[in-house]
Amino acid sequence: MPLKIQLATIDQLDAILAQMRQMQGDDPWSEPFDEPVVRGNVAELLENPVYGVAYLAEEACEPVGYLIVCFDYSFEYRGKGAWVDELFVARPHRGKGIGSQLLDAAEKAAAEYNAKYLHLEVSHGNRAVELYRRRGFVDHARYLMTKCIGE
């Protein structure tokens, strides 16, 4: 069955959340996965592409992965930027090129929304780092550091 990657709509919110729960088992976020908050944030993104876009990958009408691209603005990186914020392929479907096809969708979305660069972060030890390097992403001599502002 051919793979179908499509821009996600609010009607696919539950399918994306189901995939996100699976991802938490494989590569959990550093922040707690608070599903009601995540649901609200994904819904907001799906309804407002100024924040980003989401794609759902399906085989035989069953979700097998997803991609979320978020946008930012950086003077260092010449203006609008795009981030592969989430990229997940379900275990039984890995090794079939789906991750590469989702990266193609990320690059296309970045170009369509006028981003100058496409960024991503990957956990140390994640096997996908080699895929990203093959696709032209480079390691930085910087730390990614984060501070919570607000709650």
C-alpha positions as a Markdown table, in Angstrom:
| # | Residue | x | y | z |
|---|---|---|---|---|
| 1 | Met | 0.0 | 0.0 | 0.0 |
| 2 | Pro | 1.5 | 3.4 | -0.9 |
| 3 | Leu | 2.4 | 5.9 | 1.7 |
| 4 | Lys | 0.2 | 9.0 | 1.9 |
| 5 | Ile | 1.6 | 12.2 | 3.6 |
| 6 | Gln | -0.9 | 15.0 | 3.9 |
| 7 | Leu | -1.2 | 18.3 | 5.6 |
| 8 | Ala | -3.1 | 17.6 | 8.8 |
| 9 | Thr | -6.4 | 19.2 | 9.8 |
| 10 | Ile | -8.2 | 19.6 | 13.1 |
| 11 | Asp | -10.2 | 16.5 | 12.2 |
| 12 | Gln | -6.9 | 14.5 | 12.6 |
| 13 | Leu | -6.1 | 15.8 | 16.0 |
| 14 | Asp | -6.8 | 12.5 | 17.8 |
| 15 | Ala | -4.7 | 10.6 | 15.3 |
| 16 | Ile | -1.7 | 12.9 | 15.9 |
| 17 | Leu | -2.1 | 12.7 | 19.6 |
| 18 | Ala | -2.1 | 8.9 | 19.4 |
| 19 | Gln | 1.2 | 9.0 | 17.5 |
| 20 | Met | 2.6 | 11.5 | 20.0 |
| 21 | Arg | 1.8 | 9.1 | 22.9 |
| 22 | Gln | 3.7 | 6.4 | 21.1 |
| 23 | Met | 6.7 | 8.7 | 20.6 |
| 24 | Gln | 6.8 | 9.4 | 24.3 |
| 25 | Gly | 7.5 | 5.7 | 24.9 |
| 26 | Asp | 10.5 | 5.8 | 22.4 |
| 27 | Asp | 12.0 | 9.2 | 23.0 |
| 28 | Pro | 10.2 | 11.1 | 25.7 |
| 29 | Trp | 10.3 | 14.9 | 25.9 |
| 30 | Ser | 12.4 | 16.5 | 28.7 |
| 31 | Glu | 9.2 | 18.2 | 29.8 |
| 32 | Pro | 6.2 | 16.2 | 31.1 |
| 33 | Phe | 3.7 | 15.1 | 28.4 |
| 34 | Asp | 0.5 | 16.8 | 29.8 |
| 35 | Glu | -2.1 | 15.6 | 27.3 |
| 36 | Pro | -4.7 | 18.3 | 27.8 |
| 37 | Val | -2.1 | 21.0 | 27.3 |
| 38 | Val | -0.6 | 19.2 | 24.3 |
| 39 | Arg | -4.1 | 18.7 | 22.8 |
| 40 | Gly | -4.8 | 22.4 | 23.1 |
| 41 | Asn | -1.4 | 23.3 | 21.6 |
| 42 | Val | -1.7 | 21.0 | 18.7 |
| 43 | Ala | -5.3 | 22.2 | 18.0 |
| 44 | Glu | -4.0 | 25.8 | 18.0 |
| 45 | Leu | -1.2 | 25.0 | 15.6 |
| 46 | Leu | -3.6 | 23.1 | 13.3 |
| 47 | Glu | -5.9 | 26.1 | 13.2 |
| 48 | Asn | -3.2 | 28.8 | 12.8 |
| 49 | Pro | -0.3 | 28.1 | 10.3 |
| 50 | Val | 1.6 | 31.2 | 11.5 |
| 51 | Tyr | 2.8 | 28.9 | 14.3 |
| 52 | Gly | 3.6 | 25.9 | 12.0 |
| 53 | Val | 2.1 | 23.0 | 10.2 |
| 54 | Ala | 1.5 | 19.3 | 10.8 |
| 55 | Tyr | 1.6 | 16.3 | 8.5 |
| 56 | Leu | 0.2 | 12.8 | 9.0 |
| 57 | Ala | 1.7 | 9.8 | 7.3 |
| 58 | Glu | -0.7 | 7.0 | 6.5 |
| 59 | Glu | -0.6 | 3.5 | 4.9 |
| 60 | Ala | -3.9 | 1.9 | 4.1 |
| 61 | Cys | -5.7 | 4.7 | 5.9 |
| 62 | Glu | -3.9 | 4.0 | 9.2 |
| 63 | Pro | -1.5 | 6.5 | 10.7 |
| 64 | Val | 2.1 | 5.4 | 10.7 |
| 65 | Gly | 3.9 | 8.6 | 11.6 |
| 66 | Tyr | 3.7 | 12.4 | 11.8 |
| 67 | Leu | 5.7 | 15.5 | 11.4 |
| 68 | Ile | 5.3 | 18.9 | 13.0 |
| 69 | Val | 7.2 | 21.9 | 11.6 |
| 70 | Cys | 7.2 | 25.1 | 13.7 |
| 71 | Phe | 8.3 | 28.6 | 12.7 |
| 72 | Asp | 10.5 | 31.2 | 14.4 |
| 73 | Tyr | 12.4 | 34.3 | 13.4 |
| 74 | Ser | 16.2 | 34.8 | 13.8 |
| 75 | Phe | 18.6 | 37.5 | 12.7 |
| 76 | Glu | 21.5 | 35.1 | 12.8 |
| 77 | Tyr | 19.6 | 32.8 | 10.4 |
| 78 | Arg | 18.4 | 35.6 | 8.1 |
| 79 | Gly | 14.8 | 35.8 | 9.1 |
| 80 | Lys | 12.0 | 33.3 | 9.3 |
| 81 | Gly | 13.1 | 29.8 | 10.2 |
| 82 | Ala | 11.5 | 26.4 | 10.5 |
| 83 | Trp | 12.0 | 23.7 | 13.0 |
| 84 | Val | 11.3 | 20.0 | 12.7 |
| 85 | Asp | 9.7 | 20.0 | 16.1 |
| 86 | Glu | 8.3 | 16.5 | 16.0 |
| 87 | Leu | 9.1 | 13.6 | 13.6 |
| 88 | Phe | 7.9 | 10.2 | 14.4 |
| 89 | Val | 7.5 | 6.9 | 12.6 |
| 90 | Ala | 5.8 | 4.0 | 14.4 |
| 91 | Arg | 8.2 | 1.0 | 15.1 |
| 92 | Pro | 6.7 | -1.5 | 12.7 |
| 93 | His | 7.1 | 1.0 | 9.9 |
| 94 | Arg | 10.7 | 2.1 | 10.4 |
| 95 | Gly | 13.4 | 1.4 | 7.9 |
| 96 | Lys | 11.1 | 1.9 | 5.0 |
| 97 | Gly | 12.1 | 5.4 | 4.1 |
| 98 | Ile | 9.1 | 7.1 | 5.8 |
| 99 | Gly | 11.4 | 9.3 | 7.9 |
| 100 | Ser | 13.1 | 10.5 | 4.7 |
| 101 | Gln | 9.7 | 11.2 | 3.1 |
| 102 | Leu | 8.6 | 13.2 | 6.2 |
| 103 | Leu | 11.9 | 15.2 | 6.0 |
| 104 | Asp | 11.0 | 15.9 | 2.3 |
| 105 | Ala | 7.7 | 17.3 | 3.5 |
| 106 | Ala | 9.5 | 19.4 | 6.1 |
| 107 | Glu | 11.9 | 20.9 | 3.5 |
| 108 | Lys | 8.9 | 21.6 | 1.2 |
| 109 | Ala | 6.9 | 23.2 | 4.0 |
| 110 | Ala | 9.9 | 25.3 | 5.0 |
| 111 | Ala | 10.3 | 26.6 | 1.4 |
| 112 | Glu | 6.6 | 27.1 | 0.9 |
| 113 | Tyr | 6.4 | 29.2 | 4.1 |
| 114 | Asn | 9.5 | 31.2 | 3.2 |
| 115 | Ala | 11.8 | 29.9 | 5.9 |
| 116 | Lys | 15.5 | 30.5 | 5.2 |
| 117 | Tyr | 16.8 | 27.5 | 7.3 |
| 118 | Leu | 15.4 | 24.3 | 8.6 |
| 119 | His | 16.6 | 23.2 | 12.1 |
| 120 | Leu | 16.0 | 20.2 | 14.2 |
| 121 | Glu | 17.2 | 18.7 | 17.5 |
| 122 | Val | 17.8 | 15.1 | 18.2 |
| 123 | Ser | 18.5 | 13.3 | 21.4 |
| 124 | His | 22.0 | 11.9 | 21.9 |
| 125 | Gly | 21.9 | 8.2 | 21.1 |
| 126 | Asn | 19.0 | 8.5 | 18.7 |
| 127 | Arg | 19.7 | 6.4 | 15.6 |
| 128 | Ala | 17.9 | 9.0 | 13.5 |
| 129 | Val | 21.0 | 11.3 | 13.8 |
| 130 | Glu | 22.6 | 9.5 | 10.9 |
| 131 | Leu | 19.6 | 10.0 | 8.7 |
| 132 | Tyr | 19.7 | 13.7 | 9.5 |
| 133 | Arg | 23.4 | 13.9 | 8.7 |
| 134 | Arg | 22.9 | 12.2 | 5.4 |
| 135 | Arg | 20.2 | 14.7 | 4.6 |
| 136 | Gly | 22.6 | 17.6 | 5.1 |
| 137 | Phe | 21.9 | 18.6 | 8.7 |
| 138 | Val | 25.1 | 19.5 | 10.6 |
| 139 | Asp | 26.0 | 19.3 | 14.2 |
| 140 | His | 26.7 | 22.6 | 16.1 |
| 141 | Ala | 29.5 | 23.5 | 18.4 |
| 142 | Arg | 26.8 | 24.9 | 20.8 |
| 143 | Tyr | 24.7 | 23.6 | 23.6 |
| 144 | Leu | 21.0 | 23.7 | 23.3 |
| 145 | Met | 19.9 | 25.4 | 26.6 |
| 146 | Thr | 16.4 | 26.0 | 27.8 |
| 147 | Lys | 14.8 | 28.0 | 30.6 |
| 148 | Cys | 11.1 | 27.8 | 31.5 |
| 149 | Ile | 9.4 | 31.2 | 31.5 |
| 150 | Gly | 6.0 | 31.3 | 33.1 |
| 151 | Glu | 4.4 | 28.4 | 34.9 |
